Each structure stands twice: as structure tokens, then as C-alpha cells.
Amino acid sequence: MGKDTELAQSGVPAVEDTTSLAAHGDERVPRQRRGGAGGRRGDGPRGAGGRRRHRILRWSAAVLAVVIVGTAGAGYLYYRHLNDNLRKDDLNIGDKKDRAAAPRANAAGQTPLNILLIGSDARDSKENQKLGGAKDTYGTAPRADVQMLLHVSADRTNMSVVSMPRDTLLAIPECTDPDTGRTYAASTSAMTNASLERGGPGCTVATWEKLTDIHIDHFVMVDFAGVVSMADAVGGVPVCVDAAIYSHTSSGHGSGLKLKEGTTSVQGKQALQWLRTRYGFEDGSDIARTKAQHMYMNSMVRQLRANATLSNPGKLRALAETATEALTVDDGLGSVAKLYDLSKELKKVPTERITMTTMPWVYSSDGNRVLPRPTDAAKLFRLVREDIALDGKDKKKTATATPAPEPADSDDRIAVQVQNGTRTSTLAPVGGRASAIAALLVGKGFEKATADSSTLPVRDETVIRYPDAGLEGDARRVAKVLGIPAGQVKRSTDVDGVTLVVGADWRSGTKYTSADADDTTPKSASVLNGADTGACMHVDPDYTW
């Protein structure tokens, strides 16, 4: 006998609890029958009024069940819809030897979170083509014109953001496209935005890890159309210029951005124009554009926190729809639930503890591109790698409780290869440097130390590498004798034994001076605080109206 027929004949309303569908999958609470006193059929008066009341209760229960089931079903289908909106790609498609080791947990068992934000110049759709211009590049592989590393501290008290100018020349590692199987050979000097062309965002992640030695947990990529839709979803992003600006030249260059002096809430195409403007901002360089992007990001974070709340479900739903359609993420962020969990972690950081920086840089020899600034760039990356807040407000970190392993051999039996990595983007390597430090080690009792002149790596910071856990104690013993910080002793599958790479920070002398004593952010990093609402872009007088 069917349930509806049974209920109709018995006159007993029944409620099946289906509210757990959304929260607990297909689990259901067993059906509960409810009758008169004692729960038995027939107790109490059974007149016309009683039957009418039972019918009303029965229909109310049925309607309620339909509403609950219908809502849960719609919610589940909408959740599936949002998940399907997301595009996913591999996190890191570089060679394993170029990958950075994951950070160790702090004393409380917490680990930092590193997310690479990529702004793609994809022109793979009519909408992106219209927004991006440059018809001759339609359908070509996208480039990573915006690259920002978001570092959230292990204790979630602060966030550091490091931008890299798209015109930066650096080494791009070997990458293999996961879809086609094509392998792109490593490049010793290429513009960083070209990394995205070599198999996708996983190659941009690999490039950052090789350069910074910072382990990246996730990436989030957005294209032209995504930027426009996100700005619309939050109701506009306030930006400021210190004079009226029109980014346009007689030869047709410029983003087309046209704003009055002061603060304007930009959205749609105007938001994209702000992010792409270089003609008209300060010196017209990519560095000025990066600064404008920082201001935009800070303002957008404040808008998201102000507007994307549960008290405004319409705006929250629109934002969820827009965000999932706009983003490409790694598999580790490939669902709405995972993105929501990430947003909760990011929300823990107070706005005033967000620090925006630009990778310290110098111009290349031809003046048309930029290079990581020796020492300053390495220092900035070290601060992020060691989870040191860039705003200088960190409490003194306590040392890890993990004891250092003991060396496997006595000093005279530890084999050490010494390499000369003193070359920089602007300076030639110091001749004989590997031999000099090898001789220093021999003098300190490491009789098996030898110079390796077969390779000339480039290292801003001196580092000691070892291939496996069995040699970690030996590597740390060498570091202790030379006064090299433990943070610069790293495991690497790129070496066969304990290997000391003498970096550009030790070009002369026999005493290594660690930069660890100074944990202040380099001035060349162009610091901007996330709570700074008074920041305004300077306009070149030639571009005012």
C-alpha cells in the first residue's frame, strides 16, 4: 500500500524529516508517526472537526515535505551548477627538481598558505578580444600579465602580497603540457608572462617556485572578461587619481581610461582599463601599472568584505555565480566548498595587516626589461618563505621544537662540493670564488671539500643543498661551521651530495654575514598597506584633460 493511501485511510499525519539531505547527503531520519495521546490511533474525539484538523495537518505536512525536498534539491543542483562553472588545471607542471619543499608547521601545528593570483590576457573569445584589443593575437596562447603571490601567515594574523612586473626577465623551467603532452624546454632568460604560454598556469607556478623557493599551494587565474564581471558583482571598486586622466596617445596606444580627478568607483570595462593602464600613470612603466593594480586589489578586498555577507543573499549569490564563471583554479580549489573554506581563511586576516609589495627590480642592460634586484629580491622572498610579516608587526617567532639531525660523519669525512653562484644580473661572477671557499672548508677540517667549476649557478643568497635525509645532518654541520643560517640549508634532488652554492651575498671575504639579522622589508619593495584608503595614482601631466 502506498504511503499517501495509507495516510489518507488512517487520517494520521506523518512527517518525514528530509532537512538533512543538503547537509548529510542521502542520509534520512527514520519516519516518525504522530497520533493522539500515547501515539495510538483512535484516541480522542473523531468528529468532523477532528477529521478536518487532521486533514489540514496532513496537507500541511505534505506541503512542508515538498518544500523542504524541493529546496534541498534546488540547492544541490545549484551547487553542482557552480562547481561546473569552475575551470580547473594542474597546479605545477614543471620538473620536480625545480619545486620548492612544503614549509614545516609551527609549534601550534599551523602552516602558511601561498596562492598565486594570475591575470591572463587571453583573447580566446569575442568578449575577451573586444576587451583586450590587439586583433593580431586573437586565438594565441594567453600570457600571465598580472602575477601576485598571496602569502597568508601560518597563524592567519597577516597577509603579504608580492607582485612581479610582467616585463621581468628570468629563468623559466622545463614544463610539460598536461593536455597535449608537449614538453617546453627550459629557458635561461624570458619574460615572466610567457610562462603561461608553456602549458598553462602550472608553468607559471613552477616559474615562481624555481625563482623564490617558496612552495605554492594553489593558483587562481582570471581573464579580461572575469575582471569586468567581478568588478560589476561587487558594485564597483573605488580608485583614485590625483588629476584627470585620459590614457590615450595620438598613435592609438593606451588603455582608454578616462577619469576625473579624485575617487571614482570603476566597474565593467572601466575596471579593466584601470588594471591595464601604463600610459598616463607616473612614468608610464609596467612598474607604475603594478602599483595601480595594488591599489585596485586593496580596494576590492575592502568591497568584498563590506558587501559579500549573508545579510545580502542576492549580492552573495550574484558574486558566487560571477566568481565561479570567471575563475580557473587548481584541482585543490576545484569546488565551491573548497573556495568557501579558502575565503574563510583569508577573512581571518585584518585589512590593516595586508601588505602589498612589488618584487625589487633593476632595469636590464638594454633598459627595456627588468630583472630581480640582487640581494633585495632574495631578502623579500626569504621573509615570505620564513613566514615573517612584511609590515614589521610580528611578534618574535620562537624557534622550532624539531631538533636538527646529527651529522652522519666526522668533519674530515664529509664531502662538500662548492659552486660559484656569485654572478648577478648586473655583475660577472667572482673568479676563483668556489676554490677559495673550498680551501676555507679544508682549513676548518672538511678535508673532502672541493671546488666544482663545471657549473656556474646564479644565486642571490648562499645556500647549502643535500639530496636526502641521510645527508641533512652533514649539510647542517657545514652550515654551522660557516655561520650560514639553518633556513638556507635545503633538500634538493638536483644535487648528488652536500653542495654549497656561494651566492651574490658572499662575493668576498672568509666570514659569511647573514642577512637574517635584519627582517625589515626592503624599501625597494614599494610597500602599500591594505587599509590605506588615501592612496592615489599620480597622473603624468601629458595625459590630463
Salt bridges, closest charged atoms under 4 A:
GLU6 OE2 - ARG33 NH2 2.58
GLU16 OE1 - LYS3 NZ 3.25
GLU16 OE2 - ARG28 NH1 3.91
ASP43 OD2 - ARG40 NE 3.15
ASP98 OD1 - LYS97 NZ 3.50
ASP98 OD1 - LYS210 NZ 3.24
ASP121 OD2 - ARG123 NH1 3.35
ASP121 OD2 - ARG143 NH2 2.77
ASP145 OD2 - ARG166 NH1 3.08
ASP167 OD1 - ARG166 NE 3.58
ASP167 OD2 - ARG278 NH2 3.82
GLU209 OE2 - HIS215 ND1 3.93
ASP213 OD2 - LYS490 NZ 3.43
ASP217 OD1 - HIS215 NE2 3.56
ASP242 OD2 - HIS538 ND1 2.77
GLU282 OE2 - LYS291 NZ 2.88
ASP286 OD1 - ARG166 NE 3.96
ASP286 OD1 - ARG289 NH2 2.75
GLU321 OE2 - HIS81 NE2 2.70
ASP330 OD2 - HIS218 ND1 3.05
ASP341 OD1 - LYS344 NZ 3.89
GLU345 OE1 - ARG156 NE 2.69
GLU345 OE2 - LYS348 NZ 2.93
GLU386 OE1 - ARG382 NH1 3.16
ASP387 OD1 - HIS151 NE2 2.71
ASP391 OD2 - ARG353 NE 2.47
ASP394 OD2 - LYS397 NZ 3.63
ASP411 OD2 - ARG477 NH2 2.87
GLU461 OE1 - ARG385 NH2 3.14
GLU472 OE2 - ARG104 NH2 3.45
GLU472 OE2 - ARG476 NE 2.92
ASP516 OD1 - ARG382 NH1 2.92
ASP518 OD2 - LYS379 NZ 2.69
ASP519 OD1 - ARG382 NH2 3.23
